[in-house]
Amino acid sequence: MRSAMARILSAPWGGAMALRRAMYRGGTLASRAAGLPVVSIGNISLGGTGKSPLVRLLAQAALGGIPQSMSPLLPLLTPPVAILSRGYGRATNGWILVSQGEGPAAGLTARDTGDEPLMLAQQIPDAWVAVCEDRREGARRLRDLGAGCILLDDGYQHMALRRDVNILLWDCAVDPRTEAVLPFGRLRESPAAALDASVIVLGRPTPDDVRQCTDWFSRLFRQAGRDLPPVFVAHSGIGPLLQPGTWKPVTHGLGGRHGVVCGIASPERFLQATVRRLGTPAWTRCHGDHHAWTEADMDELRVAVSLHGLRHLVTTWKDAVRLPADHGLPMLVADQELRIQPARDYLQA
């Protein structure tokens, strides 16, 4: 919960963002169509809210046939399914085609593409993945190459590109009634920006938080004279443990002491999930989101493996693509699983 003073001090930024959104709504700033269906997945709050796992789930659904339960999230999308990202944290600029349906292009690293686009290209080899800061330019290039549809990763604030479905991922741990916008709060813009959502997905759900958030959004839309769009909840957890490089499940030799290492936005959730899956780790090391692993970091991990007798170091897929290829450490990648269900079904269960 943020203080009233924080909300007052954040008002100039919030006002500027609200004005910008109003200018796009009113047509003062142009929002142009891509010439093919666009589904945007984004958030309002800072930090990890599970955008990439949701993008992955939707891409897999669009490629494999959209189940009835997910039809409000996706229109009738046709392959090739392209994921368009800005490539946060990369050392390059401009347009890069990371994958054209055959996995990552040879020679590309996370420094070239950003960690999440490279990860998505590995996770969904049948999907196209591209990075471009200018989303309209990226969409134009994908259209010209023959993409059938675009999943716009982290696109809620990128209104210059028109979207057919606008999915807002909201972290239930963030209270829309009290949280402030930047620079004194965790919100990129006012929660009222949710009025532009055509679907709301609630992450980190608990029954009380889902009821509270759903009630708040219901009042927001009702005051605007509109119906609340479909609301879903997203459940995340750890799936198979994978061998880096081959990305195949490891089914034998998982006993013994293990450590957990990561550089992500919400490490506490990953740590809790690994404890549920594997038990309490003998050693942990957590860094900030998109951490660039250095040789000094690798030396620390090697010392930890020897000192604590670790049989495995468990990390995230997002971290695995940033690690040096020749680290020589006994790494396992905890694949993240995500499932969604209508909020009404979740509350009635």
N, C-alpha and C positions, 0 to 999 in steps of 0.2 A: 504494500500500500504506500502511496506517495502522499506527502504532505500537501496541504492547500497552497503553501508557498511555492513548492516545486511546480505545481500546475500553473500558478500565476507567472512564474519566471519562464515557463516553457511556452506561454501563450504566443509570443511573436513567431516562433517556428511553426507552431500549430496553425496559426492564422495564415501564414504564407503557403503552407501545404494545402490548406482548405481552399484558398483562393486559386491555386494552381489547378486543383481538381475541378473547381467550379468552372474555370475557363475551358477545360476540356469538355465538361458536360454541356456547356453553352455553345461550343463551337468556336470560341475565340482562338483557342489553340486547336490545331487540326489533328484528328485521330483518323489515320488512313487504313483502309482495308488491305489485307495481304494478298487477296486473290485466291485464298484457300482457307479452310477452317482453322481457327486459332483458339486453343484452350489455354488460358493463363492460370498458373498456380503461384500464389504469393502470399505474403503476410503483411501485417502492420507492425508487429512487434519485432524487436531486435533478437538476435540469438537463434539458436537452433530450434526450429519448430517442426522439423520433419518434412521440409519441402522435397528434398531429393528422393526419399523413399516413396512419397506420394507420386512424384513424377514417374518414377520407375513403375509403380503399380499401374498407373493410368496408361503408360506406354505399353506395358505387357497386356493390359486389357484390350487396348485398341488393336494390337497385333493379333491377339488370340481370339477375339470375339467378345464383345462387351456383354457381361452378365446383366440380367434384368435389374438386379439390385443397384448397379452402378450407372444405369442409363441417365439419371439426372446430371451426372458429372460429365458425361461425354456425349456429344452428338454422334451421328453416324460418321465415324472417321474412317478414311480409307488409307491403307499403306501406299507408299512408304510413310511411316510415322517419323517425324523429325522433332528432335528436342533442340530448342534454341536457348542458349544461355549467354550471359555477358562474359563468363569465364573469370569470375572473381579471383584475385590473387595471382593471376598469371603475369609473366614477365614480357608478354607480347601485346600487340595491339591489332585491332582490325579483325578481319574475317579469317577463320580457320575452320575447315571441314574436318572434324575430329574422326568421324566415322560415316560411311555411306552404306551401312547395313552389313558390314563385314568385320566389326570390331574396330578398335583404334587403329588409325593409320600408322604404318611403321615409323619408328623413330620419335614419335610424339611423347612428351613427358608432361607431368603436371605443371611444370614451369611454363610450358608452351600453351596449355589449354585451361589451366585451373584444375584443381583436384576433382571437383564434382563432375564436370563434363567427361573427364577421362574415366572416372569411376562408372558413370552411367553407360559409356560406350563399352566398357568391359561387362557390365551387368546385363545389358540388353544388346547383344551383338546384331540383332536383326533391325534395330532402330538406327536412324540417322541421328548424328549429334553434331552441332555446330556452335561456335562461339562468335559473338560480334557485339561490341558495345552499342552500336546503332541497331536496335531491334528491327526497324523498318528495312534497313539495308540487308540485315541477315535474313529476314523473311523473304525479301525479293530474290535473293540468291537461291534460297531453298526452293522457292516456287519455280525459278528458271531451271533448276536442276531436275525438277519433276517430283518434288515431295508432294504427298497427298494431303498432309495436315501438319500442324505445328503445335507442339506443347511448349509454351513459353514459360521457362523456369525462372522463378523469382520475378514475376512480371506485374505485380499488383500496382506498383508505382509507375510503370512504363506505359503510359496511356496514349503515346503517339501511335502505337500499333493497335488497331481495333481488334477486339476479341469476340468470339461467339459465345464462349463460356468463361466466366471470371470466377475462379475458385479462390476463396479466402480461407487460409489455414490459420486458425486462432488457437493460441496456447491457453488452455483452461486455467493455468496457474496465473495468468495475467487478468486482473479484475478490470473490466472495461469501465466500471463506475468510478474508479479512483486513480488509475494509472495515468501518469503524465507523459507528454511527448518529449522528444529531444529538446534541449540537451540534458534535462534533469530527470527524464523518465526513460522508459524502455520502448516507447512507441515512436514509429517513424512519422505517424500522422494521427489525427483524432480517430477514435473508434467509430465516429460517424461516417468515416470513409467506407465502412462496411455496407453502406447503402448501394454501392456499386457492385456488390457481390451477387452472382447468380446462384452460387452454392457456397455454403459455409461448412468447413470441416473443423471439428474441435479436437485438438491434440491434447495428450496427457489427461484423459478424461477421468473424473470421479463422478458418481451420481450427483452429489451436491453441486459440484462445479458446472456440470452439464446443465442442470436445471437453472442455476444462476445465470449462466451465459445465454442460454436459450431464452429465458425470460427477458433479459436485457435487450437482446437483439429483436425479440418480438415487439417490445415497446418502441424501439427505434424505428422499425419499419412501419408499425401502426401509426406512429406520429407523423410519418411521411406519407401516410395514405396508401401504403403498399402492403402486400402480403409478404410474410417471411419466406425467403427462398428455402429450398430443401437444406436440412441440417443433418450432417453425418458426424460420427465420432470415429477417430482413428486409434487403433490399438497397435503398439509397436513392441517388438521383442526380439530376442536373438534366435536366429535359426541355426542352420548348419555351421560348423567350423570348417573353414576352407583353407586349402593349401595355396599360398600366394603364387601367382604366375599361372598355374593351371586352373585355379578357382574351382577345384573339385572338392567335394566334402571329404573330410578326414574322419574315418570311422573306427580306426584302431590306434592304440597308443596314446590315448588322451588322459591317462592317469598321471599322477605325480603332481609336484608343486608347480604352480603357474603364477605368472605376473600379468598385470594389465597395464597397457600403455596407450595413450591417445592424445590427440590435439584437436579437440572439437569444442563446440559452443556450450554444450551441456553435459560435461563428463559424468556428473553424478548419476544421470539416467543410465549411461552405458555401464558404469560400475555396478549399479544395482542389478542390471540385467545379467551381467556376467556372474555375479554372486548367486543369483537364482539358478543360473544354468550350470555353473561349474564349482560353486562354493567360494569361500573367502580366499582371495589371492594372497600369496605370500609377500607380494611387493607391487606397488603401483606408482605410476608417474603420469601426471596429467598436465598438459600444456594448453595454451589458448587455441582458439579456432584457427584452422588453416596453418598450424605451426609448421615452419620450415625446418625439417630435421637436419641437424648439422653433424659433422664427424664427432664433435664433443658429445652430442646426444647419443650417438652410436656407441662411443666408448663407455658412457654411463650405463647403457643397457647391457653391454657385454660384462661389465663389472657386476651388475645386479644378477645376471644369469649365473655367474660363477659363485658369487658370495651367498646367494640365497638358494642355490641348487635348483634353479628353475628348469623344468622340462620344456615349458612353452612360454612364450610371450603372446598374449592375446591382444589384438588391436582391431580397429575398425577398417572397413574397406577404404574409406576416405583417407585414412592415414597410410594404408598400405601403398597407395599409388604415389605418395610423396616420399616414401622411404627410399634411400639409395638401393639400386638393384643388387649391389654386391655386399650387403650388410652382413650376411652370413649368420644371422640370428635365427633361433628356432621360433619363427613367427607363425601364428595362426590368425586367420581373419574371421571375425565373428560377423556373419552375414545378418543383416537386419531384415526382419519380416514385418510386414504391415498388413493389416486388414481393416476394412471400414464397414460400418453398418449404420443404418438410419438412427438418429438420436432417439427417436420414439421407441424403436425396438430395444435399444440399449437400456432406456429407463424402465421399460416394462419387463425386462428379463429378471 
